[in-house]
Amino acid sequence: MAATAARKKHPKATPNSPRIGLYPGSFDPPTNGHLDIIRRATRVVNRLIVGVAINPGKDAMFTLEERIKIVEDEVRSINNGLAAKVEVRSLEGLLMHYARDVGAACIIRGLRAVTDFDYEFQMTGMNARIAPEIETVFLMASENHQFISSRLVKEVGILGGDISSFVSPRVARLLMKRIAERKAAKR
């Protein structure tokens, strides 16, 4: 009961307060498409929190701690002052409760295709019922990144394909190392 009462006392945005955005995802691994959305989201908000979540329905290639570090390293590597506007955190619990807790004015979501929209449309409706004061902002994936998903990058890597155009060189090395470790463990 106390947690619910405390949660309802979330910070109210004022015209002079910084506009905080929350970009949630599993980022397993973070792709060039994710980084593109992060870059572009910082044009819309004053501060961006990248919420790295555990998705129980997915077999994660990297631990939560590893994914947070990888995203932090990727953001730092952009070298355009972006790191000062972006904070990477673990995201636990219901998204809209978390968004309220961090003072987010909006949720940032990337859309790749019509299939993404169907899912996001339902999720946005549910989120608006839970926290009507928090907007959802959709950013269309850039044309170079519309087909990239973490799931497909992992699949291509597992099958021995070239993933270098989908993720940074650092992420490609980490992912291929993890794939090799998993294959060795199965022997």
Order of alpha helices (4+ residues) and beta strands (2+ residues): alpha-beta-alpha-beta-alpha-beta-alpha-beta-alpha-beta-alpha-alpha
